[in-house]
Amino acid sequence: MHVPLYQAKADFFRMLGHPVRIRVLELLQHGPVPVRDLLSDIDIEPSSLSQQLAVLRRSGIVVSIREGSTVSYALAGGDVAELLRAARRILTELLAGQNQLLSQLQEADTAVPATPPPRPGSPAGGLLTDRGSPRPTP
């Protein structure tokens, strides 16, 4: 069955859409990492890490390497590390734009003098007269 490219891309990004998987990929950018080190760096239950590593392994993004009793994981290719760097650049630009907008909003707030809210009981601000009794309705 033929899967459209846009569907394959959506499936790929959905597979990446878990914080633990992203963290694992970040940790693997600099080379193979033993599972025990991943566990200490990520601080989750071993069974949860195992599930997330299995998803990444089935997708072909990571490979497992066994050396004696030690199992390590590594990125299957350098393109994943480049994808993570691109995501970091995109997020940096987005956040910089948000910070710029926030600064503009804060500058606008300081430029416009704030008017205090009307006091309860004042004719402009409440339903009570100066004596505290309800104002008659017209």
Solvent accessible surface area in square Angstrom, and as a share of the most:
residue,aa,sasa,rsa
1,M,232,1.03
2,H,159,0.71
3,V,74,0.43
4,P,50,0.32
5,L,126,0.63
6,Y,161,0.61
7,Q,69,0.31
8,A,46,0.35
9,K,108,0.46
10,A,41,0.32
11,D,62,0.32
12,F,72,0.30
13,F,114,0.48
14,R,151,0.55
15,M,26,0.12
16,L,13,0.07
17,G,62,0.60
18,H,59,0.26
19,P,107,0.67
20,V,23,0.13
21,R,33,0.12
22,I,55,0.28
23,R,96,0.35
24,V,0,0.00
25,L,0,0.00
26,E,46,0.21
27,L,32,0.16
28,L,2,0.01
29,Q,46,0.20
30,H,174,0.78
31,G,24,0.23
32,P,83,0.52
33,V,22,0.13
34,P,28,0.17
35,V,40,0.23
36,R,150,0.55
37,D,56,0.29
38,L,0,0.00
39,L,45,0.22
40,S,87,0.56
41,D,78,0.40
42,I,24,0.12
43,D,123,0.64
44,I,50,0.25
45,E,118,0.53
46,P,81,0.51
47,S,77,0.50
48,S,42,0.27
49,L,1,0.01
50,S,65,0.42
51,Q,120,0.53
52,Q,21,0.09
53,L,4,0.02
54,A,17,0.13
55,V,33,0.19
56,L,0,0.00
57,R,101,0.37
58,R,180,0.66
59,S,52,0.34
60,G,46,0.44
61,I,11,0.06
62,V,2,0.01
63,V,67,0.39
64,S,53,0.34
65,I,59,0.30
66,R,172,0.63
67,E,127,0.57
68,G,68,0.65
69,S,109,0.70
70,T,40,0.23
71,V,37,0.21
72,S,13,0.08
73,Y,13,0.05
74,A,12,0.09
75,L,29,0.15
76,A,56,0.43
77,G,37,0.35
78,G,56,0.54
79,D,124,0.64
80,V,17,0.10
81,A,8,0.06
82,E,75,0.34
83,L,53,0.26
84,L,20,0.10
85,R,112,0.41
86,A,25,0.19
87,A,41,0.31
88,R,154,0.56
89,R,128,0.47
90,I,102,0.52
91,L,104,0.52
92,T,82,0.48
93,E,124,0.56
94,L,103,0.51
95,L,98,0.49
96,A,57,0.44
97,G,38,0.37
98,Q,110,0.49
99,N,91,0.47
100,Q,116,0.51
101,L,101,0.50
102,L,92,0.46
103,S,51,0.33
104,Q,93,0.41
105,L,101,0.50
106,Q,101,0.45
107,E,116,0.52
108,A,53,0.41
109,D,108,0.56
110,T,118,0.69
111,A,80,0.62
112,V,100,0.58
113,P,114,0.72
114,A,100,0.77
115,T,119,0.69
116,P,114,0.72
117,P,112,0.71
118,P,81,0.51
119,R,179,0.65
120,P,121,0.76
121,G,14,0.13
122,S,20,0.13
123,P,108,0.68
124,A,96,0.74
125,G,34,0.33
126,G,22,0.21
127,L,149,0.74
128,L,78,0.39
129,T,46,0.26
130,D,131,0.68
131,R,226,0.82
132,G,45,0.43
133,S,56,0.36
134,P,107,0.67
135,R,98,0.36
136,P,111,0.70
137,T,126,0.73
138,P,181,1.14
